Amino acid sequence: MRRVCLVGAGFISDAHAEAIRALPGSRLQAVIDPNREAAHRLSQKWGIPDVFESIEEALAADKFDCAHVLVPPNVHCRAALPILKAGKAGLL
């Protein structure tokens, strides 16, 4: 079972959550967003068990296998690089 992390809890995250739920062999495992309130709302809506405020915190917990990076373009590289350097797969 592939454990998927959503990096960013904004508007587009719902579309990704819905698509991931429909994929056999994948499950929503974590959400990362510095806006903890937004992250908790998303986790409650989609039943995502793990919530993190930072990528570093999520990587240290090792709760996901791949990530969907859903942040604004100006921080996309900053969010994606640590995930890729950690050997995780990513939808960038």
C-alpha angles and dihedrals in degrees: 000000000000112000110215127202124200112215102204130025099216131120098293092053092079092059091050093046091052092049094047092050089056093053115095112230095025132096135183105249109160146010126203123200132139086222095079092187092057091046092051092048090053093045092051094046094051102027095248108168103202127057124185134179095209141030090234091056091049094047091050090053091050093210099142141054100199138011139214106215105213102166128122117282094252092063099030096103093045090054098042102045099066090048093051093043088054089058095251121141117242143195099216 
